Amino acid sequence: MGDNYITCREENGNINISEDVISSMVRNAIAEVEGVAGLSNTAGAEIAELIGIKSLNRGVKVQFSEDQIIVDVIITVSYGSNVVSVARQVQEKVINAVQVATGLEKAQVNVHVSGIAFEK
């Protein structure tokens, strides 16, 4: 990753923001949501990590279209939490973080709940 940038056109030139920066902000926003046990990986990313390829964007995928940021997050929810409520809170936090950071009004956040984390 890191090769894709969102470009904000200004009077004095362009401002380019790396998708890695957006991913970091997304991870921080998700960490603030009560009921999220953690971020998950896709099967392909887990296999890559097993063979030594580290993924900086674990559980977060950022795509840029013409005037919109599309964020997919894969989370694990704590046992006893309302899954739908936690997912909605994640959407709200991530949309707010992305809009504040980029100034773009259009952000789409898709939350994928991959599992439940039980206390030990």
Sequence and secondary structure as in RCSB ss.txt:
>XXXX:A:sequence
MGDNYITCREENGNINISEDVISSMVRNAIAEVEGVAGLSNTAGAEIAELIGIKSLNRGVKVQFSEDQIIVDVII
TVSYGSNVVSVARQVQEKVINAVQVATGLEKAQVNVHVSGIAFEK
>XXXX:A:secstr
    EEEEEETTEEEEEEHHHHHHHHHHHHHTSTTEEEE   HHHHHHHHTT   TTTTEEEEE SS EEEEEEE
EEETTS HHHHHHHHHHHHHHHHHHHH  S EEEEEEEEEEE   
